[in-house]
Amino acid sequence: MPSLSWQERWNLLFRRLNELESRSDGPHHRVLARALAARLASTVPERLLLRPAAGEGELGPPCRRCAARLSTAQLLVACTACLEAAHYECWRREGGCPHPVCRAERGANAAQAARGA
């Protein structure tokens, strides 16, 4: 079996996790998916820094915060939760991933921390 690159391993891992979460065979699959997600949460970084590529770079989708198109020639950050990328500066100004689901989760975590304090 050929060795997989780190990117292929990440893709395989996220695809497997998504397959587990999307099954509707019963609650045991959801429990397994939650257990796997909890185990991964401690080892998966919140973000991956994507360094600029040499040259002009390729254009990608728009940034969720500023709506400017992403380019591989720019410093980008990829969220490991939603797998979307954003400009590094947009990520920094937002205080994390600008995706609405990730933003809502940050708000829920902050509210839970405030209640617990």
Protein Blocks (a to p, Z undefined) as FASTA:
>chain_A
ZZddfklmmmmmmmmmmmmmmpcnbjklmmmmmmmmmmmmmmmcfbdcddddehjbpadd
ddfklopacdfkbccdddfklopacdfklmmmnopafbfklmmmmmmmmmmmmmmZZ
